[in-house]
């Protein structure tokens, strides 16, 4: 984690405060700082300190108890899709963490921003096959955008801040924070949250002007164009811009399953969903198109079929 220090004190704390807080409290205050109001989860031994502090948070942070950790992740996905904010999940170590994997993989494929907090055995027991110890980082690495193991309570707030940025920026996705039990019990000063400084992660915020010029030339020359749009439109809140673009260009529009709702289905330019479960005319339009203007989609195999 590469950071520069700036004053981003946690709510209700001061950078020079003499009162140290347990790591569990620092974690929850960091969540509130990121705008979190709801956490979905299921308690267990490795996260009892966090649940202890959660009970003291009152109306600032609501907890929704799931019946199964996979259900908690799916609830958080629904929350994220409904609010546009990252969903937050809190589960214990071992089976609690492994039960989240299906939901995490689903969020990864759907580009849904989530922050999953998993308990872990104390640091001195890591690697000893301790009770309910699993390699949560290794298990979830293929289906998360990034994941962390917190080694020091002083890093906790900064890691939470970084995780939310990673989950919601660029192509959104799930980020996991594995927190050993001793980290939640140790005390530290809340201090200031460092400013983000991630040299290896710089998602583009604007299109390249030369690429735009080339695209415009192709658009103006097209005779059978189709606008192929996906869930990225919804994540970006760009439905109005898409409608304006389609009206100006007068291009027919076909959304993916994840893009349903980003363009009015009753609009004269709407072809309906494409792909193996889509409409015949949407698929024929794509097949015969001389230009596909794709925005916010990933050319899923259920859409493309055989690439040849």
C-alpha positions, -999 to +999 in steps of 0.1 A: +000+000+000+016+033-011+002+064+005+010+100+013-001+115+047-029+141+047-054+151+073-085+128+068-094+122+104-121+096+111-155+109+122-156+118+158-118+115+161-088+139+159-054+132+145-039+143+178-064+124+200-050+108+231-077+082+232-067+050+213-095+028+199-097-009+193-091-020+158-127-032+156-139+004+163-114+019+139-127-004+111-163+006+117-155+043+119-137+039+086-167+024+070-189+053+082-163+077+068-168+060+034-205+066+035-216+031+046-249+029+063-257-009+060-236-040+065-247-075+056-233-104+075-232-134+098-212-134+131-185-158+142-156-161+166-130-143+146-152-112+142-167-110+177-148-078+185-162-062+154-198-072+163-191-060+199-184-025+185-212-027+159-237-030+187-225+003+200-228+021+167-265+027+171-283+042+140-250+052+124-245+016+110-272-009+104-265-046+103-286-070+083-283-106+096-283-132+068-290-169+072-259-178+052-228-159+041-235-164+004-269-148+010-252-119+027-230-113-004-260-115-027-279-090-005-249-066-007-250-070-045-286-060-046-280-031-023-251-019-045-273-022-077-301-003-060-280+025-044-250+028-067-227+025-036-204-004-028-221-032-008-204-042+024-202-078+039-189-089+073-183-126+079-161-148+101-130-169+092-128-203+077-163-216+066-177-180+069-151-168+044-154-197+020-192-195+019-188-160+004-169-172-027-199-178-050-213-144-043-179-128-047-174-145-081-208-134-092-200-098-083-167-100-101-183-112-133-211-086-130-186-057-121-205-050-089-186-030-063-184-048-030-161-047+001-160-080+019-145-081+054-135-115+066-122-125+100-090-145+103-071-163+130-046-142+150-013-135+133+007-159+155-015-188+144-015-181+106+001-210+088-004-235+116-037-250+104-054-234+133-092-238+140-112-223+111-080-210+093-081-210+055-060-191+030-088-166+023-064-143+003-054-172-020-089-186-024-104-153-034-076-138-054-090-151-088-124-135-082-116-102-065-104-070-080-079-068-051-076-083-016-057-075+016-046-091+048-043-064+076-011-071+095-011-040+117-040-021+133-024+012+123-030+003+086-066-006+090-083+028+082-060+034+053-067-001+038-105+005+041-102+038+023-081+022-004-105-008-008-135+014-014-117+034-040-106+003-058-141-013-056-159+016-071-134+032-096-125+021-131-143-012-138-161-018-104-157-051-086-153-068-052-124-061-029-117-083+002-101-073+035-090-102+057-086-091+093-069-113+119-086-113+152-057-098+171-059-067+148-095-061+159-085-063+196-054-042+195-057-005+202-043+024+182-049+061+176-073+067+148-051+094+133-055+106+097-064+086+067-036+088+041-043+102+007-044+076-020-012+071-041-014+041-063+011+044-092+001+010-106-036+018-107-047+048-128-080+040-144-086+064-174-111+092-167-114+104-203-111+089-238-080+096-260-088+124-284-072+107-313-092+075-307-124+097-305-115+112-339-110+078-355-143+065-339-162+095-352-149+089-387-161+053-386-194+063-371-201+089-399-192+064-426-213+035-412-243+022-432-255-005-408-244+006-374-256-008-340-251+006-305-242-024-283-245-013-246-240-030-212-240-027-175-212-001-176-238+024-187-258+017-155-227+018-132-217+052-147-253+066-144-250+074-181-285+065-194-295+100-203-262+105-223-269+072-241-304+082-250-291+116-263-263+098-283-287+073-299-312+101-309-284+122-324-268+094-343-301+076-350-284+042-343-305+012-332-296+001-296-293-034-282-285-040-245-269-069-228-286-086-198-267-064-174-275-034-195-313-039-194-329-006-182-302+017-195-322+024-226-360+026-229-373-007-242-403+011-258-381+035-277-383+032-315-345+026-317-346-002-292-339-037-306-343-055-273-316-076-256-292-096-278-274-128-273-286-164-269-316-154-248-322-122-268-343-112-297-339-125-332-337-091-348-311-078-323-288-107-331-294-103-369-287-066-367-253-073-349-245-101-374-251-078-404-236-046-389-207-029-405-200-010-373-207-019-337-203+009-312-199-009-279-202+010-246-199-005-211-199-042-221-174-070-223-184-092-253-196-121-231-197-155-249-235-156-243-237-125-265-211-132-291-216-169-297-189-184-319-164-156-325-157-166-361 
